[in-house]
Amino acid sequence: MAPVNTRGLRGRGFDDRRFYDLFKKKPASMWLTPVEKADLPNRTAPFDAWSVKRDCVDC
């Protein structure tokens, strides 16, 4: 997979399409970086806090 050019992308958000393409098209044994599930306590705390902020953007 070619490196992503991030110049000029400020303010355009995060495009996770490359991740979905990778997960769908290649078996995990072929990924360059291993990915492991980490079941962490309070893993959603930052998202929960953001969603109840009165002045948040895109809640």
Distance bins in CASP14 RR format, pairs under 12 A and 6 or more apart:
PFRMAT RR
TARGET T0000
AUTHOR 0000-0000-0000
RMODE 2
METHOD distances of the structure
MODEL  1
1 17 0 0 0 0 0 1 0 0 0 0 0
1 18 1 0 0 1 0 0 0 0 0 0 0
1 19 0 0 0 0 0 1 0 0 0 0 0
1 21 0 0 0 0 1 0 0 0 0 0 0
1 22 1 0 0 1 0 0 0 0 0 0 0
1 25 0 0 0 0 0 1 0 0 0 0 0
1 26 0 0 0 0 1 0 0 0 0 0 0
1 30 0 0 0 0 0 1 0 0 0 0 0
1 31 0 0 0 0 1 0 0 0 0 0 0
1 32 1 0 0 1 0 0 0 0 0 0 0
1 33 0 0 0 0 0 1 0 0 0 0 0
2 18 0 0 0 0 1 0 0 0 0 0 0
3 18 0 0 0 0 0 1 0 0 0 0 0
3 32 0 0 0 0 0 1 0 0 0 0 0
4 14 0 0 0 0 0 1 0 0 0 0 0
4 15 0 0 0 0 1 0 0 0 0 0 0
4 16 0 0 0 0 0 1 0 0 0 0 0
4 17 0 0 0 0 0 1 0 0 0 0 0
4 18 1 0 0 1 0 0 0 0 0 0 0
4 19 0 0 0 0 0 1 0 0 0 0 0
5 15 0 0 0 0 0 1 0 0 0 0 0
6 12 0 0 0 0 1 0 0 0 0 0 0
6 13 0 0 0 0 0 1 0 0 0 0 0
6 14 0 0 0 0 0 1 0 0 0 0 0
6 15 0 0 0 0 0 1 0 0 0 0 0
9 15 0 0 0 0 1 0 0 0 0 0 0
11 57 0 0 0 0 0 1 0 0 0 0 0
11 58 0 0 0 0 0 1 0 0 0 0 0
13 57 0 0 0 0 0 1 0 0 0 0 0
13 58 0 0 0 0 1 0 0 0 0 0 0
14 58 0 0 0 0 0 1 0 0 0 0 0
15 21 0 0 0 0 0 1 0 0 0 0 0
16 22 0 0 0 0 0 1 0 0 0 0 0
16 23 0 0 0 0 0 1 0 0 0 0 0
17 23 0 0 0 0 0 1 0 0 0 0 0
17 24 0 0 0 0 0 1 0 0 0 0 0
17 25 0 0 0 0 0 1 0 0 0 0 0
18 24 0 0 0 0 0 1 0 0 0 0 0
18 25 0 0 0 0 0 1 0 0 0 0 0
18 26 0 0 0 0 0 1 0 0 0 0 0
18 31 0 0 0 0 0 1 0 0 0 0 0
19 25 0 0 0 0 0 1 0 0 0 0 0
19 26 0 0 0 0 0 1 0 0 0 0 0
19 31 0 0 0 0 0 1 0 0 0 0 0
19 33 0 0 0 0 0 1 0 0 0 0 0
19 35 0 0 0 0 1 0 0 0 0 0 0
20 26 0 0 0 0 0 1 0 0 0 0 0
21 31 0 0 0 0 0 1 0 0 0 0 0
22 28 0 0 0 0 1 0 0 0 0 0 0
22 30 0 0 0 0 1 0 0 0 0 0 0
22 31 1 0 0 1 0 0 0 0 0 0 0
22 32 0 0 0 0 1 0 0 0 0 0 0
22 33 0 0 0 0 0 1 0 0 0 0 0
22 35 0 0 0 0 1 0 0 0 0 0 0
23 30 0 0 0 0 0 1 0 0 0 0 0
23 31 0 0 0 0 1 0 0 0 0 0 0
23 35 0 0 0 0 1 0 0 0 0 0 0
25 31 0 0 0 0 0 1 0 0 0 0 0
26 32 0 0 0 0 1 0 0 0 0 0 0
26 33 0 0 0 0 0 1 0 0 0 0 0
26 35 0 0 0 0 0 1 0 0 0 0 0
28 34 1 0 0 1 0 0 0 0 0 0 0
28 35 1 0 0 1 0 0 0 0 0 0 0
28 36 0 0 0 0 1 0 0 0 0 0 0
28 37 0 0 0 0 0 1 0 0 0 0 0
29 35 0 0 0 0 0 1 0 0 0 0 0
37 43 0 0 0 0 0 1 0 0 0 0 0
40 46 0 0 0 0 0 1 0 0 0 0 0
42 48 0 0 0 0 1 0 0 0 0 0 0
42 49 0 0 0 0 0 1 0 0 0 0 0
44 50 0 0 0 0 0 1 0 0 0 0 0
44 51 0 0 0 0 1 0 0 0 0 0 0
45 51 0 0 0 0 0 1 0 0 0 0 0
45 52 0 0 0 0 0 1 0 0 0 0 0
46 52 0 0 0 0 0 1 0 0 0 0 0
46 53 0 0 0 0 0 1 0 0 0 0 0
46 56 0 0 0 0 0 1 0 0 0 0 0
47 53 0 0 0 0 0 1 0 0 0 0 0
47 56 0 0 0 0 0 1 0 0 0 0 0
47 58 0 0 0 0 0 1 0 0 0 0 0
47 59 0 0 0 0 0 1 0 0 0 0 0
48 56 0 0 0 0 0 1 0 0 0 0 0
48 59 0 0 0 0 0 1 0 0 0 0 0
49 56 0 0 0 0 1 0 0 0 0 0 0
49 59 0 0 0 0 0 1 0 0 0 0 0
50 56 1 0 1 0 0 0 0 0 0 0 0
50 57 0 0 0 0 1 0 0 0 0 0 0
50 58 0 0 0 0 1 0 0 0 0 0 0
50 59 1 0 0 1 0 0 0 0 0 0 0
51 57 0 0 0 0 0 1 0 0 0 0 0
51 58 0 0 0 0 1 0 0 0 0 0 0
51 59 1 0 1 0 0 0 0 0 0 0 0
52 59 0 0 0 0 1 0 0 0 0 0 0
53 59 1 0 0 1 0 0 0 0 0 0 0
END
